[in-house]
């Protein structure tokens, strides 16, 4: 195979200076994980690398198109579209593009004190299941954010932001289901189905029987299964979601506390205030005082005082 070092039309790459790497290694944020090299090689015909002594950094390679291969620890890993591999630092390896259908790759070298967090995806083929909810474009956009911020220079803010993006990027491959959750409603999953049912009924009163019936389980089976999967009993989880909705109303609406209480199915403002404080450790009125939008504060304060007088509640 012909071997060339560079020369792919449309390629781009950034290599950080050594003094910048020293700064990254000492910065409290960057030292968790930071990039030293980053680039993109499109249709990289004849691309080939061989490092008998390995590399000082971990090498991430993500194939966006075409095909290539990686040799690592006497095994060959074939990369095709949307497959990736992380070669550990200081490990002998070689890799290259297939001659007939050369890969296009996004790649970067990285180091950090917290590599252990991603040990489960280092040194093995990463190939998330194909899905219409895969969010490939979102991942490529995140890569571009890292590249473009480094291209703008090495200010502390740029370097720190890139480190946070790097952690998110790698997390999107380690926690694939969580990364995809934003674009899917897993109606076939009984837990997700139950949580969606809870969220759709936060302003009506539903019982454990209602939840179990919706899931198609007996009450005892559903309660045990839900608790095992989420670490919370179903009605505890449901009430947490109610308080979450209450926080939103307190922060972003002009509704009186009494109105929020009744809207979310509480018997009275006192019952609501007690449940809210148990979950949030502050009263609804104090939450509103801290977090309500500035343009609502004056009107809301008067409304809450009126609510206190009318209900006699100690919010």
N, C-alpha and C positions, 0 to 999 in steps of 0.2 A: 504494500500500500504506500502510495506517495504521502509524505509527511511534510506539512507546512505549518508554520507557527501562527501566521496571521493572514489576513487578506480575504475577508468575506464582505461582499457588497452590502452596505447597510449596517455593518457591525458598529457597536459602540462599547466602550469600556472605560472604567475609572479605577485607578489604583491609588490608594491613599498614601501620602508620604509617611515615612517612619516616625517622624515627630508627632504626627497626628495619631498614629496607632498608640504611641506611648501615652498621649493624652487620654485616648479612649480607654486604655487599660487602667487608668487611675481615676477617671471620672466615675462618681458613684452610680450614675445611671448607665452610662455606656459600658462599664466593665461587666455588666450582666451578660451582654452579648453585643458584638459590634462587627461591622463589615470592614474588610480591608481591601477587597477587590469586588467589582460588580460589572456585569456586562450582558450583552445580548449578541449572539451570532446567528444570523439568518442563513438557512440553506448552506451550512458550513461544510461544503464538499472538501474531502481530504483532511478534515479536522482530526488531529491526533495528538495525544499527550502520553508520555510515559515517565513516571517518577519512581524509580527503584527505591528511593529513600523516603518517599511520601512528600507531603507538603506541610509547611508550618501551620497552616490553617485547615479547618474543615472546609470541604468543597461541596457546594450544593449545585446540582444540575437538574434543570426542569426542561423536559422535551415538550415543546409546543407543537411540533410538526416534524414529519419525517421519522428517521430511525437512527439509532446509534447503539453503542454498547459500552459497558464498563467492566473491566477485569479487576476484581478485588478479592484477596485471600483465595486464590486459585478457583474462583467461580466467575462465570460471565453472566452479567445482568443485561438484558436487552431492554432498551428504552424506546418507547414509541409515544405517540401523542398523549399528553397529560400524565406521563409517568415521570417519576423523579427519583433521585438517589442522593444521599449525603455520604461522601467519602470522609472517614475520620482523619484527623491530622496525624502526620507521622506514620502513615500506613502506605506500603507500596501499592501502586495501582497504575493502570493505564486505561485510556478510553479513546473512542473515536467515532466518527460518523460512518454510517453505511454508505458505500460508494454509489449504489444505485438510487438511494432515496435518503440523501443526507439530512441529518436532523437540524432543526432550528432550536436553539437552547437559550434559556435564561439561566444565568449562573452567578454565583457569588462565593467568595471566601469569607469565613467568619470565625471569630474566637469568642471566648467569654468564660466567666467564672461559673455560670449557671448552665453549662452544656448538659449536665445531668438531667435537666428538665425534659430534654428531648432525646434521651438515650434510646427510647423505644422506636424511634424512626431513623436513627443513625446506623449506617452500615447495612442497610437493606433496601430492597425495592419498595418505593412508595407508589401505589397505584389505586387511588380511590375509585370506588365503583362509579361507572358512568351513570349520569342522571341529568334530567332537565333542570334540576335544582342545584347543579354542581358549583355554580358561582365562579367559573374559571375566569371570566372577565374581571370580576372583583379582585381576584388574586393577582392578575396581571397589572391591574391598576395600582395595587399596593406595591408591587415591584417597581413600577414607574415612579411612585412617590419616593421610594428610597433612592432610586437613581437620580431623579431630578433634584432632590434636596442636597445630595452630595455634589452634584454638578454646580450648585449655587455657591459652593464653598464650604469651609470647615468651621463655621461658627459653632460655639457650644450648643446653641439651640438646634441647628441643623443636625449635628451629630447625635444629640440626645433623641430627637424626634425619629431619626433613622433607626436607632436602637429599639425604640418602642415599636416601630413598624416591623422590624425584623422579628421580634418576639411574637407579634400578631401573625405575621406571615407563616412562621413555623408552626404556630398553634393551629392555623387553619388546616395544616396537613396532619397534625397529631390528633386534633379533635374535629374530624371531618363532619360528623353528624351535627355537632353544635354549630359549626361554621355554616352549614346548610340550613339550619333550623329557621332562619329568617325568611326563607323562601318556600317553606313547606308547612303544611298543616297535616300532621301525621294522623289522619282520621282512622287508619288501620291500627294504630297503637293505642291500647286501651287507656294508658296513662295520659297521653296527649289528648285523646278524645275526651277524657274526663275533665282535664284542666280547661279545655275549650268550652265544655258544657258549664263548668263553674263560671268562667269569664262571661259567658252569654247570659248568666242568671244572677249576676251580682246584685241586681236591683229587684230581685224577687226572692222569696224565701224558699229554699230547697233543703231537703233533708238528706241524711245518709242513705235512706231508702231510695230517694230519687236518683242519687248518684250511682248506686249499685244497679238500679233498674236500667239506667241509661247505658251502663257498661255491659249489661247482660250477665252480671254475676250475682251471687247471693251476697247479702250484707256482710257476713263474716268473711267470705272469701275476698270480696272487694276491699274491705278495710285492711286485711292483712297484706294483700298484694300491693295496694297503693302505699302503705306505710313502708313496706320493704323497698320499694322503688324510689321513694322520695324522701324517706326519713321523717315524714310527717303523717299524722292521721288525716284522713280526707277532710273532715270538717275543720281541723286546724288550718290546713292548707287553704281551704275555701275562705275562712275568716281572714287569713293573711292577705288574700287577693282583695277582699273587701276593704281592708285598711289601706292597701295600695291605691285602690280607686278613690278612697276618701282623701288621701294625700293629694291626689291630682285635683280633686274638686276644691280642696282648701287652698291650693297654690294658684290655680288657674281660673277659678270661677268666682262669681260674686254671691253664690248661694250662702244663706245663713247656715250656721252649724246645725241648727234644728232641722233645716230642710235636708241637709246631707244625711243626717241620722235617719230620718224617715225614708228617704230615697233608697238607702242601702238596707232597709229592713230592720233597723234597730227599734226597740220598743219605745225609747225616749232618748233625749239628748244625754241624760246621765248614763244610761246603759252604753251608748255610743262612746262617750268620753272615757268611761272606764275601760272599755275594750281597746280603744285607741291608745291610751296611756300604757296599758299593759304590753302592747306590741311595740310602740315607738318611744316609750319612756318620757314622753312629754304630752301635754294635753293638746287637743285640736286647736284651741285658741293660740297656744304657744307656737305650734307648728306653723299656723298661718302667719303669725307675727314674724317668724324667722324667714319664711320662704316665699310668702306671697309676693307677686309682682308689685313693684313700687307704685305703679299707676293705679293699683287697686287698694292700696293699704288704707287710705283715709276713709273711703266708703265702707270697706269691710269692717274696720274697727267700730264704726257706729252701729253696723248691723249686728255684730257680735255682742255689743253692750246691750242692745235691745233684746237679743235672744236670751241673755243672762237674766234680765229683768222678767221676761215673760215666762221663762221655764223654771227659774230658781235653781238652775244647775250650776255646779262648780266646775266649769270647763277649764 
